[in-house]
Amino acid sequence: MTTKDITPTIEPRVGEPQLACPYQSSNQPRTEQEESGAIAVAPLSIAVSVDDTSLAPEPVQAELDECNLNKSMSGAQAPLPNMVCTQKAVSMDAGRGEQALNSASTNTGQPIASYPILNELIKLFGNGSVFIHVPSRTKAPADKGWQKTTTAQMLDPVYQARLAAGNIGVLLGEPSGGLSTVDIDSDGEFARFIQLNPILSETLITRGARGGQLWFRMKGDYPPLTKLKTESGQDYGEWRADGGQSIVHGTHPSGVPYKRLNDAPPLTIRFDQIVWPDHVKLPWVKDAADQLTDQYGPAYKFESGLKINEFYFAAKFKLEHPVLWDPTEREFYRYDTLGGLWHCVSTENLKFQLGIDFKHASDQTGIDDFVFARNDARMGACLSTLKGMIEEKDAFKKPDNTLIHCSNGMLDLGCEPSELRTFHPEYRSRNASPFSFDPEAECPEFINGLLKPALDDADIELLQIWAGGVLLGQNPAQRLMIIMGTPGGGKSTMVEILEKVIGEQNVAQIRTEHLGKQFEMYKFLGKTLLTGKDVDPDFLNERHASMIKALVGGDLLDAEKKNGNEHFQLRGCFNVAITCNARLTVRLKGDVGAWERRILLLQYECPKPKKRIADFASKLIREEGPGILNWMAVGAQKYMAEVKEFGDIRLTAAQSERVDRLLKESDSLRQFVETRVVKAPLHEITSDELRNGYLDFCEEMGWRAFEAREIKASLADLMMQIHQVRQRHDISRFDKTQRGFKGVRLLEGGAN
């Protein structure tokens, strides 16, 4: 038993090339063998001998000669186009060698003794071919070192006499100018081979007891001598070249004479012109096990016990299982061919599968030690080796993604018109919509019943474009969506519908109060949409709310798996949707520009519907899911076009003004100090007067004012930044000193 017996069973992948190795002609002499000898042509091959067993499923029994050749092949369902016998099939018995003929010569130009068969064969094969003496009714050459025979030896009258008196073989390969043969054991298989290669019906064809042999000279590289078998292990025949010989004249061991079915000189062809039957295993095309052994060494050996090559088993696992390791996320993924998705898989699961592979190795080799070698340390070592083989950093980062993963295929929006493609692991998809793509599907109730009562046409288009980005699963525009307004107006219903269309398994809840905690980021692994529905007005004023900018901005974020003690990184390319019934404000911390570049804002200002539809989101999804998917796909096309041309989603003047007002309200203290407080050298104002002036300002603007503690904490710093005045403790009011500021005053509407 060899490592050849531990054979990978590989599922074919779309577009994967055939495992093959280049071949070169071999000119090295080989040891004496029966007829041509049995050799191993691949490191893991088991050499076997060829016998005369027919491989044909329905063997053709009739003997092939000039009269019944085509008929017999036709009976094997393999007609021979262009195949004609140019003369009567020649029976090549040894007796003809005693007749004299003086017309032939060797390639040296010297005359040889007059043996008609020798001169006939020289005329057939041409000068330069080397003939080998083989005793009559045998296949094995009589002389040791016959592979080294040259044309010079053929000048020896004694050698000539021996040739003419027995069977005559022809030395193959380089010594005879690249002469090679395909020897096929059964009549049926021979007929099928001719059917695949009709041009070869014009070359020299000989026959012993059954089947047939085709002769040709090779141009360019070709494989060495090797036995041929079918994929099921049955004998098929032999490819004969360097190191081998074939009988062309004499008597077969069965007693029948060798015949020339087509008495024509061998054709000159290239090896790659030969078409081989699909069921024949080609030794020169290396299989997976051969290549693994070439690259990583044998799977095992015995040396004071079983020694296991972990590299071999890791590489075998890679071939048999479509897996990858993302070092950024520190996670394994395995591809599901049925749904076209890459799923996160645990190390424990992979160790278990490796253990199954070891059991298979035990079954195939009969070595029980493989079973008892399945300990956690060895499985872990194989897995560590596997990581290096399948590592792919940022495997699922697709900033230029044009594919939408639907339940019935990959919708490619990058071509015109869009195309639905079959699943493929190279698409690197781990997020799929549960809906099939149907180009005819529509969603009238979604548009007319949910969107139009709440939004104008410009805002519906903005929503569609942003939703298209959500469907693509990436966020190259680095935008987040905020929807504020009427309670019960459909904001959360709309977001819930988007969640269902892209697949709820691809959504995670975002909680700003927890964004600073070490395990919160792990929840976002593999997700594409983060949502906060019906949040409090202070949702974006939480201490760690600024992390949202990183979550949509493409930043690398540190994360930690709970109970895993493993740190890893996430790429912040998420889409974020936030809904709020009140006026939401943002914790700016002086970073107004960054928030302005990221926020999209929709304002629901319509009255609450008079009649509430129970579970409206589920109803719309059930009735119009594929149509809503189409609506989002159109948005995705618009999204890609705008990002390509402008690098961003364009806003109307009204939409930009809406964001500006939100940011100003979020920075209302600064707005107040900048617009309602002015320098006045002879004036002073208390902190309480400033606070009251700020509250009046917010009421006038219709803004939500900050809490008293936030006003107190921020006002002094803003007065120093904007007006360069410090807070004092000597401002006189009602015969008392209070905190305040000198050299400033409030504009109209404030205290002097």
N, C-alpha and C positions, 0 to 999 in steps of 0.2 A: 504494500500500500504506500502511495506517495502523496505529497501535498496536492497533486492533480485531482485527488478524490475529494478535496474540500473545494468544491466548485461553486463560485458565486452564482446565485440566481437573480439576474438583473432585470428589473422592469424597464422596458425601452422607454426612453424619453424623446419628446418631440424635438427634432433637429439635432439629436446627438449622433456624432459620426461613428462608423463601425470601428471596433477595436481591430487594428491590423498592424502588421509589422512589415517593413521592407524586406525583400529577399534579394539574394545575389547568387549567381551561379557559383557552384563549388567545384573546384578542379582537383581536390585532394583524392588520391586513391583510397579505396576502402578495402576492408578485409574480405576474404572469400566468403560468399554467401550463396544460399540456394537461389538460383536464377539471377536475382538482382540483390538479394539481401534485405533484411529487415532492420531499419534504423529508426532512432528517435529524432524527430525534427523540431520538437519544442521541449523546453526544459522539464515540463511536467507530463509529457506524453508517455504512454506505456507502449513500448514497441510490440507489435503483434505480427504474426505471419499471415500471408494471404493464401487461402486455399481456393479450390475451384467451386465453392458454393455459390450458386446463383443468387443475386440480389433482387432480381425482378419480382415484383408482386405477382405477376402472371408470366412466368418464364416462357419464352418462345422455344419450342422444342425442335423445329425444323432446322436442319443444317444449312448454313449460309453458303451458297455458291453463286455462280453467275446467273443461274436460272431463277433461284428463289430468293435472292438477297432483298430486293425491294418488297416482294410479297411477304417475306417473313417479318421485315421491319414494319410493314403496314399492319400486319397482324398484331404487332405490339403497339399499335396506334401511334406510329412515328414515321410518317412518310418521309422519303429522302429526296427532296428537290435537287435537281441537277446531278444526281448520282447515277452514273452509268459505268458499266465495266468496259474498259477500253479494249480488252481482249479476253479470250477465254481464261477463266480462273486457273492459275498455274498451280499444279500440284508439285510441291517441292520435295521430292524424295531424294535420298542420298545417292541413289544409283546414277542419277544424271551426271554426277561429278566425274565419271570415268570417261566421258566423251571429250574429244580434243577440240580446242578453239584457240587460235593464235592472235586474235585481233585486239585483246585487251592488254593494259599495262598498269602499273602502279603510278602513284603521283611522282615518282622519281623518274619516270619515263623508261624504266627498265622493263623488258618483257618478262612475263611470268609463265610458268608451265601451263600447258593447254588443258584446262579444266573448264568446260562450258559453263557450269553453274557459277564458278568464280568470276569469269568474265561477264556473265549476265548480271550478277549482283553489282560488280563494279560499274557497269553501264547504268544500272538502276540508281545506285546511291552516289555515283560520282567518285572521282579520284579523291583520296584523302580519308575515306572511311576505313575503319579498322575492323577486320573480321576475327572472330574468336572461335576456336575449336571447342565443340561440346559433343560428348559422346551421344550416339544415336539413341533416341527414345528417353533422353534426359534433358534437364534444363540447366544443370549446373556445369560451368566450365571445368575442363579436366585439369588445367594447368594452374599451379599456384602463381600468384602475382599476375593473373591474367589482366588486371586493370591497367598494367603498365605496358601492355602490348602496343607496338607501333607498326606503322606501315612498312618499315624496313624489314621486320620479321616476315612479312608476307612474301618477300623475295626468296625465302628459303624453300626450295622444292619439297623438302620433307614436311614443312609446316603446311604447304599448299596441299599436299597429298592428304594430310590429316584433316584439313578443312573439308576437302571434297568427299571424304569417306564417312563423315558423320553429320551431326547437326551443325549448322553455321549460325553463330550469334554475331551481333554487331555491337561493338563497344560504343557506348553512348556518351553524350556530353562533349566536352572540349576536344578529346582525342579524335573525334569524328566530325569536327566542325560544327558543334552545337546540335548534333542529332539527338532528338528526344522522342519519346512515345507516350501515349496514353493507352494503357492496357485495361480493358473493361471486361469483367468476368462473365457477365450474363448477356444473352442476346437481347433481352428486353431493354436493359439499361444502355447497351451499346446503340440500339436503335434510337432511343430517346436522346442520347448524346449527339448523334448525327442530326437529329431534328433541331436541336438547339444550335448546331454549328454546321449549317448546310455547306459552307465553303470547304469544310474539311472532307467532304465526300470526294473531292478532287485530288486528295493526297494519296500516298501509298497506304493501303489498308491490308493487314494480314490477319489470319485466324488460325488458332490451334484447334482445340476440341470444341470451344464455344466462345461466345462473345466476340471480341475483335480488338485489334491494336492499330492505332493511327500513328503514322510516322511524320515528323516534320523537323525542319531545322529552325533553331531559335535565333531570333535577332534581338539582341539586348539581354538583360538579366532574366533569369528564370530560377525556380527553386531547385534544390537538390532532390535526389531520389527519395521517394517516400511512398508508403502505403496509403491507400485511400479507403475511408469508411463512410458510412452514412451517419447522420446525426443520431440514429438509434443504435449505432455500434455494429451494424452488419458490414461485412466485407463488400467493397465496391470494385476495387481494382488497384491500379498503381500508376503513379507518375514516375516515369523512368528517365533519368538523365545522368549526370556525372556520377561515376562509381558503379554504374549498372550496365547490363547488356540485355539484349532481347533476341530471341531466336527468329530468324527470318526464313530458314530453310531446314528441312529435315522431317523427322517423325516425332510427333507428340508422344509423351509417355503413355497416353491412352491407346496408341497405335495408329491414330489417324495422321495423315501428312499435313504439315503446315501449308496453307494456301495463301495466295495473294488475291484478295477479293477485288482490289483496284490496283492494277499493275502500272503505277505511275510514280515518278520521282517524288520524294518528300517535298511538300510545300515549305517555303520560308515564311514564318510568321513571327509576330511578337507574342509573348506569353499572355499579355493582357487582352489579346483578341479572343482567347478561348472563353466560351461561356459555359459555366459549370452548373449542374442541376442544383436547385435550392436545398435538396435534402442531403447533399454530400458535404461532409465536414472537411474543410480545406486546412491542412496542417500549417501552411504558410501564412494563414490569417490567424493571428494569435487570439485566443479567447481571453476572457477576463482573468482567469486563474494564471495563465501564462504571464500576462503583463504584470500582475501583482507580484509574482515570484521574481520576475526580472527586476522590478523596481525596489521591492522590499525584502527579498529573500524568501526562503521556504517558510511555510506556516508553522512548522514544528520540526523537531528532531529528538532522538533519544541520545542522551549523554548523561549517564548516571541518573536516569529518569527522564521524564518528558520535559522538554524545553519548548516553551511557546513563544512565538514571535508576535508580540503585541502590535507591532507596526502592521504586520500582514492582516491581522484581524480587524484593526481599526480601518485600514484601507478597504477591506472587504465589506465592512459595514457601510462605509461611504458609498460604495458602488451599489449596494443592495437597497439602501434606504436614502431617499432624498432629504438630507438634513443639512442644517447650517448652524454656525455658532456666531452670534453677534457679540463681540467683545465689549462694545459700548454698553449694551444692555445686560451683558453677562447672562444671556439666555440661549438655550437651544430651541430650534424650530424644525418641525418636520412637515413636509408637503403632503397635502391630501389631494390625490389625483382626481377624486370624484367631484369635489367642490372647487378645486383650484386654489385652495387657501393654504397658507403656511400657519401652523398652529404651534403655540408655545408648548414644549414638552419637557417634563422634569428629568433630572439626571437619574432618578430612581427608575423611571420607565425605560430609559436607554440602557441602564445597567441590566435590567431584566431581559431586554431584547438581546444584548450581548451574550447573556447566559444561555439563551435559546440557541444562538449561533454555535456556542461551544458544544451544546448537546447534539446539534446537527453534525458537527465535526466528529464527535464520538460515534454517532450512528454510521457515518460514511466510512470511517477508518477502522472501526471496531476497537478503538482505544478508549477504554473506560476512564483513563486518567484525565481526559478532557472534562468530564463531568465533575470530578473532584477538584479541578483547578479553578472552579467558578467561585472564588472568594471575592469579598468586597474590594480588597486591595488590588487584585488583578483587574477586576472590572473598572475600577477607578483609574488605573494606569492606562487601560485601553481608551477610556473616555478622554483622559488628558491628551493622549496622542491624537485622538480624533479631533479635538478642538483645533489643533494646529493645521489639520488637513482641510477643515471645512470653515475656517474663520472667514468672516465677511463683515467688515466694519460698516456700520450704518446701512445694513442690508435693505432696510425698508424706507430709507430716505429717498423720496422721489419729488424733488421740487418742480420738475417739469412734467409731472404726470399728466397723461392725456387719456388714461384708461379708467373706466368705471366698471367695477366688478358687480355684475348682475347675476341672478341665479341661473341664467341660461347662457352665460358667456361673458367675455370682456368687451365692453362697448368702447371702441377706439374713436375718440373725438379728434384725434390728430390728423385724420385723413378726410378728404371730401369726395363723396359723402361719408358719413360715419359708417364704421363697419363693426359687426359683432364677430369677435374672434373666439376661438376655442381656448380653454384654459391652458396655461403653461407655467412651469415653475419659475422661468426666467422673468415673469411679470412681477415677481416678489410682492404678491398681494396677501395681506392678512386681514383685510376688512372687506366685507361683501354686503350688498343689499339683498334682502330676502325676496325682492321682486324681480320678475323676468322683464327684459326689455321688449316692449311692443311698440313699434313706431306709430301705430294707429291709435294708441290709447290717449284719452283726454281726461281733464279734471275740471269740468264746468262748475260743480258745486264748491270745490276748493277755492276757485278764483272768485266766483260771484257771491258765494254765501259766506266765505270766511275773510277773504282779503279785501275785496272792493268796499264793503261797508266801513272798513277801518282805515284804509290807506288810499292815497291818490295814485295815479298811474306811475309817477316818477318814483314813489316809494315802493310800489309793487315791483318795479323793475330792479331797484336796488336790492330788495329782498331776494329776488330771483337770482341775481348775480352772486350775491353772498352765499345763498343756498347751493348754487352750483359749485362753489369752492368747497363747501362742506361735503358734497357728493364726491368730489375728487379726492378728498381725504388729506389734502395738504393746505398750507396757508402761505403761499409765497407773497401775497399782498400784506401779510402781517396785520390783519384787521380783526377786531372783535365787535360783535353786534350787541347793542343795548336796545331794548324795547321797553318803553315806559308808557304809562297812561291808564286809560279807563279800566277799573277792575271788572273782570268778567267780559272784557271786550274781545277776547280771542288770542291774546298774546301767548299764553302758555299752551293753548291748544295748537297754535301754529308750530311752536318749538317741539311739542310732543310728536306732531306729524313728521317733522324733519327727522327726529330721532328714530321713528319707526321705518321711515324710508331708507335711511342709511344702515339700519340694523341697530337695535338697542344694545347689542353686545359691543358696539363700537363707541358707546357713550359712557361718560363718567360724570358724577356730580362734582362741582367745584365749590369748595368751602373756604372762603378767604380767611376765616379765623383760624384755620388749621394749616394754611400754606407754609408756615414756618416750621411745622413739625416734621421730624425726620422721616416718617413713613408715609406721609400724605402723597408724595409724588409717585410712589410705587403703584397707586391705584390708576394712574394715567397710562401705564405701560400698555402699548398696543391699541390705545383708543385714538379716535380722530376728532371727537367733539366733546367739549366740556360744557356743561350747562348749569346755570343757577336760575331756577324758576321761582317767581314771586318772592324775591329776596327783600330784606329790610332796606330802607333808604341808606343806611350806613354800611351796606355790604362792601362798597369800594373805598370806604374810609377806614377799614380795619388796618391794623399795623402792617400786615404782610400782603395787602392788596396789590402792592406794586409788583408782586411776583407775576401777576397776570401779563404784564408787558413782556416778561421773559418767556412765558408759556406760548405766546403768539409770535414772538420776535425772532425765533430761530436760534435762541441761546442754548448752550449745553447746561443742563441742570443736574445737580447731584441728587441722588435718591438712594434709599436703603430699603431692602426687603425685610419685612417684619419677621422675626425669629430666624432670619437667615444670616445675619451678620455679614452681609455682602453689600458693598457700595457699588453703585453703577451710575451711569449717566443717561439722561433722556434728552432728546432734541426737541426744543420748544417750537414745534410746527403745528400746534393744535388750533382748531377752530373753537371759539368761545361764544356762547350765547347767554345773555342775562336778561331776565324780565323783572319788572318792578311796577307795582301799582302806584307808587308815590314818586316824587322827584328824587332821583338818585344823584348823589354827588360823589366826587372822586378825591381820594387822598393824594394830592398832587406833589407835595413836598418840593415845590419849585420846578418840577419837571413837566411843565405844561406842554411843551413841544412834542415830547414823546407820546403823551396821551392823545394829543390832537392827531398825530399821524396814525393812531391805531383805532380810534373809536368810530364806529358807524352807529347812528342813532335814528331809530324810528319812534315816532310819537303817535300812540293810539289816542285820538281825541274824540272818537265817535261815542254816542250814548250807548249804554249797555243794552244788548238786544232784549226786546220785551219778552220773547219766548226762548227759554234756554233748551238746547237740544242735549239730552243726556248722552255722555260719552261721545261727543261730536267727533273727536279725533279718530276713535276706532271706527266710527261709521264711515268717515271719509276714506280712511285707509282701506277698509274692506271693499268699498265700492269704486274707489278711484286711485288705488295705490300705484299701478303701473302708469297711469296718466300723470300723477304727481311726480313720479320718477322722470318721465319725459320732460315735464316742466322744469325740473331741476337740471336735467341734462342740457337743455337749451341755455339755462343760466350758466352752466359750466363752460359752454362754448363762448359765451359773452365774457365770462371771467377770464378765460385764457387769452382772449383777444385783447382785453384791456391791460392785463398784466404784461403781455408781450409788447404792446405799444407804449404804455405809460408807466409800467412798473407798479401800478396801483389800481384801485377801483376809483373811478372818477365820481365826484359828487356834484349835484346841482348847487346853485348859490344858496337855496333854501336849506338844503341838507347840511352844507358847511356851516351856515349861520346857526343851525340847531346845535351842532357840536360846540361851536364857539360859546353859545349861551350856557350850555352845560358846564363847560370848563370855567367860565367866568363865575357862575354860581358856586362852583366847587372852590373857587378862589375868591369868595365874596369879601373877605376881610381885606385882601390886597386891593380889590377893586374899590372898596370904600376908601381906604387910605389914599389911593392914588387919585381918585376923582372928587372926593368930598372934603379932604383935608388939604389946606394950603399953608404956606409959610406966611407968618405975620409977626414981625419982630416985637410989637407992643402987645401981643395977645398971649393968652394962656388958656389951657383947657384941661379939665380933670379927666381921669381915666373913666369915671362913671359917665361923664358927658359924651366921651367918645363912644362908649358902649351903647348908650341910648341912641346916639346918632347912627351907629351901625345898624341897630334894630329897625330904626325908621327907614333907613336906606333899603334894607332887605324887603320890608313891607311894600315900599314904593315899587321895587323891581319885581315883586312877586316871587322872591326867592326864599328858600328855607335857610334860616340863620343858624350859625354855629351855636353850640351849647356855651354857657357862661364860662366854664373852665377852659374851653378851647380859645375863646376870645381873650381871656386873661393871659393865657400862655403864649399867644401869638402876637398880640397887639403891640407890645413894647418892641419886639424885634422888627416888625414891619415899619414902625415909626422911625426907627434908627436907620433901616435900609433905605427908605424912600425919602425921608425928610431930614435925616442926620440929627435928630433930637433924641436925647435920652429921657427916660422916665425919671421924674423928680418926686420928692416927698414934701415940697414946700409950696404947693399951689393952694392959695388962700380962698376958702369958701365958707361963708357964714361963721367967721371968726375961728375957723379951724383950718388946719393944714391937711391937704389930701395929696394922693398920688396924682400925677398928671404930667403935662408937657408945656414948656414955654416956647414962644416964638412960632406958634401955629394956631390956626383957628378952623372952625367948620365953615363951609360955604353955606349959602342960603338953605335954611331948613335945619341947621345945626346951631348949637349954643356958641356965643362969642367968648 
